[in-house]
Amino acid sequence: MHSQSGTGRHHSQTATAASDGQIAVLGAGSWGSALAMQLARNGQQVVLWGRDAELIAEIRDGHENRRYLPGIRMPDTLRTSTELESLVRASADVLLVCPSDAMRELLQTIRPWLQSDAGVCWACKGFEPGSGRLLHEVATEVLGSNFDLAVVTGPSFAREVALDMPTAVTVAASSESFGARIARRLHGGSFRAYYSDDMIGAELGGAVKNVMAIATGIADGMALGSNARAGMITRGLGEILRLGEAMGAQQKTLIGLAGLGDLVLTCTGDLSRNRRLGLALGQGMSAHQAMLEIGQVVEGYKAAAEVERLRQQYQLDLPISEQVYGILYQHWSPQKGLQVLLNRELKKE
């Protein structure tokens, strides 16, 4: 197979970035692999960890993640490991890239092995299932207040990052110095990283946009046209802003990369698993069938239940989110959900 190179552009951050110490990337799926590639291209001492020994051996020996990023060569300097404890003990920072429902367990596992001054960040987008907690709340509960925390989020398809295509993300952190450190590790070449102090807004935008992408995919799957898509995205942003206001997010975050940027990408890009789930639903497929075909975690499925929980908790009007929840969990037909939205009473925007 012809390999597309993701290492062709010059990265200028190598000299300053190398002083930050080793960073462990925990999770060798498409997104973890892509971020590890970016870190390696940027001169970082990075080790990619995965549970699947066969996959890690393939990456080590072939410099390619054929399962999740086929055809893209990984940097020769990217190291791999299946030894979690020794890796965490030796790392200055740890980046978790796992499904949101696995984050608590992974944090509990690595907690005893973290260096006392280690930083912990994640690139997961979702809520903790069953509690509706944002992931920084989960991290604080598990780790206490002694560790610097950050989330990496924004409009970023893994395959495009792996190919070193232009990308911009937000690093929202518990301290400005740690946010700047993680941004510096990532920032270089075609990859731009901006840091923020609004972890609530950054995580909320990254989680709720997945629900809106399912809704937009449903509309496109039903062939409702470009007008409907634009309306769904715009009104979806309104729902994100309403929920964000109730939860203490900064509006500037939600109309920035972590909110609007990620929303537009996920609602319109066919690499989005959430959009693909919606497309399948709009074409008459069941959610179970669609997710089996997609073959990877679709975060919006579980997020829809947590947004519904938050809608009720804060007593908010979130009609798109409510309809997605009904379609996924109460077996409403997409046609019924659309009819409910269209029949809403006239009101001021």
N, C-alpha and C positions, 0 to 999 in steps of 0.2 A: 504493500500500500504506500502511495506517495504521502510523505509527511509534510504537513504545513508547519513552517517554523514560527514559533512565537518568540524568537530571540533576536530578531533582526535589527531592532532599533537600539540606538545608543541610550544608555541610562546614566545620568550624570550624578546620581546621589550616592554612588558606591562608597566614596571616601568617608562621608559623614555618617552614613548609615551603619557601617561595620562596627562602630564603637558601642552599639546598643546591646550587644550580647546575643546569645542564641534565642531564637523564637521557635517554639513548637507549634505546628499546625495539627490539630487533632480532628481528623476526619478526611478521608481520601476519596470522597465523592467528587462531583464535577466542580463545586464551588470551593471546597477545601484545596483541591489540586490547583485550581486556577489562581487562588490567592497565594499558595506556596510558590507557584511559578513566578508571580509578580515579585514576591519577596526575594527570591533567588536572583532574578534579573536585576534587582536593585542592590545587589551586593550583600544581602543579609545572610547570616548564618542560620539557615532554616532547615528544619527536619520535619518531614511529613509523616504522621502516624496514622495507621489504620488497623482495624481489628482483623481484616481479611488478609492472612499471611500470603495467600496466593496472589492477590491483587498487588500487595506491596512488593512482592518479589518481581512481578511483571514490570512494575514501575521502575524498580531499581535496576533491573537487567536491560530493559528495553527503552528506558527514558520516554515512556509513553503510557498514559492511562487509557488503554484501549476500550475499557468498559464504559467510561464516562466522558472521555474527551478523545475519541479516536482520531488519528491522523495528525495530532499536534505533538511535536517533539518538546519534551520538558528539558529545562536547563541541566547541563551536566553537573552543576554544583549543588543541585537539589538532592539532599540526602533523605533517606527513608528509615522507618523503624516500626517494629511491632512491640517494642519493649516500653510500655507506657511509664512505669515508675521511674526507671533510670532516665528517660527522656525528660520528664517533668522536673525531676530533681536537678537536672543540668541546665535548665532553661531560665533565662531572665524574664521572658514573657511567654504566655500561652494563649493561643488563638483557637477557640472552639468553633468547629464548623460541623454541626450536627442538627438533626431535626429538633425543633423546640421542645418536643415532649421527652427528649433524651437528655436535655441539658442538666437538669437537677442531678440525675444519677451520675453523669460524667463529672460534674463539679464535686459531688460527694466522694467519688473515687479518688480524684487527684488532690483533694484538699490536704491530706497529710504530707504530700510530697512537694508542695509548692515552696520555693525559696521564700524567706520572710519578706523580702522586698520585691517579689515577683509581681508583675501586672497580669491581669486576666481580661481577655477580650473575647468577643464572639461575633460571628457573622451569620447568626440564625435570625430568622424573621418570623415571629409568631408570639402567641401567648402560651403560658403554661396551661395545658388542658385541665379542665376541672376546677381551676381556681381563678382564671382570668388575669393572673398576675403577669406584669411585664417581666422580661427576662432579667433586667437589672435588679428587680425586687427578689427574684429567685436567687440570683448570685449573692446578694447581700445577706439573705437569710441563711444560705449555706456557708458562706465564707466569713461572715462578719464584716466589720468595717475597716479591717486592717490592710486590705488589698486595693490597689488601684483597679478600676473597672472601666471598660469601654465597649461600645458596640460599633461595628463597621457595617454601614448600610447605604442604600442609595440605588440608583438605576444601573444595574450591572448584571448582564447575562454572563455566566461563567465562560462559555465558549469564546465570547468576544474578548474577555479579559485574558484568557489563555493565548489567544492569537495576538495579544498586545495591541488591540484596537483601542481608540480613544475612549476613556471611561472616567467618570468623576463620582466620588463617593463622599460620604460624611462619616467622620469618626467622632461620636459623641461620648464624652468621658466624664468620670467623676472628678477629675482634676484637669486643669488646662495643661499642665506639664505632661501628664500621661497621654492625653489626647494628642498633643503635639508629637510625642515620641512615636505613637503608633502610626500617625499620619506620615511622619518622616520615614518610617520603615517602608511604607507603601508607595509614597509619592515619588514618581520618577518616570521618565520616558513618556508614554502616552497615558499614564495613569495619574490622575489628580486626586489628592485626598485633602479634604478640608476638615478642621476640627471644630467641635461645638461643645457646649455644656448642657444641652437639652436632651438628656437621655430619654425622658418620657416622650417627647415629640418624635425623636428619631425612631424609637422602637414602635410607637403607635402607628406612625406612617408606614413603616415597613410591614406591619402585621395586617392592618385593615385594608391596604391596597390589594392584598391577595383576594379578599372577599369581593372587592369591586371588579377585579379582573375576571372572576367567575361570572359576575353579572354581565359584564361587557361581552364576554365570550358567548354567553347564552343569547344575547341580542344578535350577535353576528352569526351564531349558529342557526338562528331563525331567519337570517337574511333580512333583517329589519333596516339595514342601510347605514350610511355614514352619519346622518343626522342623529339617529338613535344612539350610535356609539359616542358621538361628541356629547350628547345630553347626559348619557350615563356616566361618563368620566367626570363631567363638570358637577353634576349633582352628587356623584360619589365623593368628590373632594369636599363638597359642602358637609356631607355626613362625617367625614374624617375631621373637619374643623370643629364641628359641634361636639363630637366626642373628645377631641383634644382639649377644647375649652373646659369641659367638665372635669377632665383629669389633670389639668395643670400644664399642658404642653404650650410651648411658645408658637404663636401663629407663623412666625418667620421660618421656623423649622418645617412646618407642614406645607408651606408654599415653596419650599426649597427642594434640594436634591432628595432628602429622605422622605418627603411627602409627595408633592406634585410630580417631581421627576420620576420617582419610582412608580407612581400611579400610572403615568402616561406610558412608560415602557412596558409595564406588566399587562396593561389593558390592550395594548396594540401589537406587541411583539409575539410572533408565533413560537418563539423559543420558551415562552412562559407556560409552565405546567398548569397554572391556575386558569389562564385564558383557554388553554387546550381542554381543560375539564369543562369549562363553560360551553365551548364550541360543541363538545360531544353531547352535553345535556340539551342544548338548543336543537340538536339534530336527532333527538329522541333516544339517546343512549342513557342507561342508568349510571349513577355516580360510581357504583362498584365496578361496572364494566369499564368505564372510562379510566379509572385509576389503575386498574389492572393493565390496560393498554399503555398508559403513560409509564408505568414501571418504576417510578420514583415517588418520593414523598410529595404530596400536594398540600402545602401548608394552609392554603385557604379553606380547605375542608374543615379542619379542626378550628381554625380561627373564626369561622362563621358562628360556631356555637358559643365561643367566648365573647364575640361582639354582641350577640343576642343577650347574653348574660349581663354585659355592661349596659346595654340599651335599657334593660329592665331596671338595673340598679340605679342608673342616673335618670330614669324616666325621660328618655330622649326620643325624638321623632327621627328614626333612621329607616325609612321605608325600603330602600334598596337592600340594605343589610338584612332586614326582616324577611324580605322575599327570598333572598338567597338561602337563609336559614330554613325557611319553609320548604323550598325545593329540595334541599339536601337532606333534611332530617324529618320532614313531615309528609314527604311524598307528594307535595304540590306539583302540578304540571308547570313547566315554564310558561305555557300560555296563560294559566291562571295567574301566575305571578305578574306577568306583563299587564294583564287586564286590571289587576288591583292597582298597579302604579298609574295606569292611564286614567282610571276612574277616580283618582284622588281629587278632592275639592279644589276649586279655584282659590289661589291665594297669592299674596305678594311674595316676590322672590326674596 
